[in-house]
Amino acid sequence: GSEPVFKTFDNLDPQVSTQQCFDDLLVPKDHVSRSKSDTYYMDELTVLRTHTSAHQTEIMRKGHDAFLVSGDCYRRDEIDSCHYPVFHQMEGVRLFKADDVDVEYVVADLKDAVEGMIGELFGEIEMRWVDAYFPFTEPSLELEVFFQDDWLEVLGCGVIQEKILENSGRGDCKGWAFGIGLERLAMALFGIPDIRLFWSQDKRFLNQFASGDIVKFQEFSKYPPCYKDISFWEPSKFHENDFCEVVRDNAGDLVENVERIDRFKHPKTGKFSSCFRVMYRSMERSLTNEEIDVLQERLRSQLASQGFSLR
């Protein structure tokens, strides 16, 4: 048949209901992605979207059969070179009349579409499909490409769960969906080593790129890192992401990495003690010991005010 034109949506409100973000996509009530350690809640029923899939059901309800949704997504996460609390995703969906196709056909069409898109971006590159699990698709797959001597996961996808289609008034259809992280893709294509660079205003970064051209990023400087350790007795229901959130609030993009280097349980009280190593490094200049000491001191007092007992 003829290829559909995909309608694009790229200005949908990132504040969505928990119904849109989770329930409509069959995300179980106890799924980790719903926890306040993973998701930014505006109130009990409203979140900042954790994926562009949050708009899938509303757009299908409006009768669209082929569409792309791009936008900013938000997740509490660990701190390292490829995680950031704000990132961008693109969701793709295509529906078929159920009478015309079976699941095998839908999977074949999905693979064809996705391989074509990734081939267009990466050129001649080795790809492989890996079985995966997502609550909203069955079967679910991930596509990996062999890039810089390693397998790199570039997207997750699958055949949309029938119940989701039925609940969206599209029970007469079968379809596929994929979701792709845009920063991770750009890091691979342009050779960008750290996700924080996407937020840099430094001309030495910005002037390397022009619209439509894929060029390799030239590192303009590697400033020295500064390491600081911090130990505390964990408050109850402690999650590493909550600690990382306080670190980010305190030091912003001056933090490159946070790593837990030690954890032990007190034999008498049963409490856990954690020691984290915070790596500070600016992308744009050398940091002084004095300013890092100020940040670290501020971090300690912020943690203390949130009920952490520092050691």
N, C-alpha and C positions, 0 to 999 in steps of 0.2 A: 504494500500500500504506500501512499504518498507520506512523506515525513511531515509531522505536524510542526507548526510554528509554536515555540514555547513562549508563553506570556511571561514577562518578567515583573517581579515585585521587589523593590529595593528601598522602600521608605515606610515599612510597617512599624508600628509602635513596639519598641522592645519590652514594654510593660505588658505582660500577658497574665491570664488567670491560670491558677494551678490546674483547672479543668483543661485548658488548651495545651499547657506545657506537659502535663502528665496523664490525666485521666483519659482524655480523648485518644491518647496514643497507647493506652493499655499498660502504662507503667505501674507496676504493683505498688500498693500503699507503703510497703516496707522497703522499697528500692532505695539504695544509697543516694541516688541522684536527687531525692526529695528532701534530704536532710538539710538543716540550716548550716551544716559544715560544708556543704557542696554548692548550695544555691542561695542567691541573694533574695530574701523575702522583703517586699515593700510592706505587706501586711499578711494576715493568715491566708488570704485567697489570691494574692497578687505577687508575682515574682518578676525579676528580670529574666527574659528568656534564656534558657541554657542551651538551646539549639533552634535553628530556623524551622525545624519540624513542627514547632508550636503553632505554625500558621497553616499546616497542611490541611486539617479538616475544614477550617472555615473557607478556604479557597476551593476545595473540592465541592463543598455545599453550594457554592455559587455557580457550579456547573463547568468549571475549567477542567480540561482533560490533560493538558500538558503545560507545565509552568515551572519557573525557577524563582526561588526566594533567596535574596542575599541580605545579610544584615549583621549587625553587631550582636554578639552573644556574651553572656556573663557567667563565670563560674568561680567559686572559691577554689583554690588549688594550691599545690605545692609550688615552691619557688625554685625555678631552674631556667636554663636557657631556652626551653621551648614551651613553658607555661606562663600565661599572663591572665589576669582576671577578666580582661576584655579581649575578645578575639572575633574573627569574622567567619561566617559559614555561608555556603550556598547549598540550598536544597533543590533537588530536581525531582519532579513527579510526572509520570505518564500513565494514563488510564486507557484501557481497551474495553470494548463490549465483551462481557464474559462469554457470550455465545460463540464469539469468533476465535477465542484463544484458549489454550490450556496453560498451566503453570510453566511447563517446559518452554513454551513459546515466549512467555513474559521474561523468564530468566535469560533466554538467548538474546532477546531484544535489549534487555538491560545491559548485558555484558558487551554487546555490540556498541551501544551508545557510549558507555563509559570508557571502553578501550579506545574508541575513536577520539573522545575528548582528551584523554590522557596522552595518546599518541600525538595529537595535534600540539600539545604543550611540550612534551619531552622529546619528540622525534622518535627515532628508532630506539626502543628501550624494551628490555625484557620485563614481562609482567607475570604475576601469578595470582590466582584466586584462592582465598583462604576462607573456610567456613567460620561463621561468627554467630553471636547471639545478640539480638536487639528485641525488646518487647514488642515493637511495632511492625516487624517484618518476619516472614517465615516462608521459604528459607532466607537466611541472612548471610551476607558475604562481605569480605573485605578485599580490596585490591591492593596489592603491593607491587612496587617497581624496584628493579635492581639498580641502585643509584649510589655512586661513590663507594663501590665495593660492599654494599650492604642492602638488605631488603628494607624498604621504607613503606610503611602503610600510608596510602594516600586518601582512601575514602572507605566509608561503610555504606552498604546498600542492601536491598532485598525486595522480595515480593510483599506488598502491603497486606497486612492481616485482613482477612475478610470482614471481621467484626468492625474494624475501623471504617471500611467502605460502607457497610450496612448502616452504621451509626451516622454516617455523613450523607445518607440518602443516595448512596451510589452502589447499592447492593447488586446492581446489574452489571458491575464492572469488575475487572481484575486490573492490577497495575503494579508498577515498580516505583521505588523512591531511592534516592541516594543523598548523602550529606557529605560535604567536603570542607575541610578546614583550610581557609585561604592563606593564613599566615604560614602554616606548615608547608603548603605548596610553594609559596613564594620563597621561603627559606631554602628549599631544595633547588628550585629553578635558578635563583639568583646567588646562591651560596652565601646567604646571610646567616651568621653564626648565632645570633642572639635575638630573641623575639622583642626585646626592649627597643631595638633599633627602629622598629616601625613607628615608634612614638617620638623619635629623635627630631629635633628642629635643626640639628647641626648641618650646615651647608655641605660639609665634606661627605655627609651621607646622601642628602637629598639631591645634590647636583650630579650624582652618578647615574641617575635613572631618568629615562624619558618614556612617555606613554607608548606602549606597543612594542618596545624593544626589550628582549631578554639579554641582560649583560651580567657578567660575573662581578659581584661586589668586591671592591678592593679595600682591604682593611686599612684604615687611615692611622690607627694607633691602637696599641694595646697598653692601657695604663695598668700599674701594679694593683693587685687586689689587697684588701686588708681584712684579716679574719678576727672575729670576736666571738668568744664562747659565752653562753648564758645557761645557767642551771636553775631548775625550779622543781618543787613538788607539784605534780599535775593536779589541777582541780578535777572534780568529778566530771564524768562524760567528756573528758579532754579529747580533742581531735587536732592532729598536727596542722590541718588547714586553718583552724582558728588562731593558732600561734602565728602562722605565716601571714594571716590577715592583719594582725597587730604590727608585725614587722613591716609590711608594705605601707600601712597607714602612717607609720613613723618615718620610714626612709624612702618610700617611693621607689623610683627606678635606680636608686643608688645600690639597691640589693640585687646581687646577681644569683646567689644560691643560698639555700638554707638546708642543712643536713643534720639529722639526728646522729650524734656520735656515741651516745651512751644512754642506757636506760636500766635502772635496777629497782627492785621492790624492797622496801624496808621490812626486815623480818618481823618486827614487832607491830608496827602500825598498819602494814599491808599497803601503804601508799607507794606510788611510783614516782621516782625522780627521773627527769629527762635532762640531758645536756644537748643543746643545739649549737652548731657552728654556723655563724652568719658570715657570709662572704660579701663584703662591700666592694664595689668597683664602679667607677663612672665610665661611661662610654666616651666621654668628651674631655676629661681633664684628670690630673692627679688629685686624689683626695688627701687632705692632711690628717694626721693622727688626732689633732685637736677636734676637728669637726666630726670625726667618727666617734670619738669619746663622748661628745655631746649627744649624738644620735643614740649611742648605746645606753647612755644614762637615761635619756628620755624613754627609750624602750623599756628599761627596767621599771621606771616609775609608772608607765602605762600598764605594764603587766601586773604590777602590785595593786593598782587601782581596780583591776579586773579580777582580783581574787587569786592570783598566782602567788604562792609563797616562794620567794627567790632564795637561792642558797648562796 
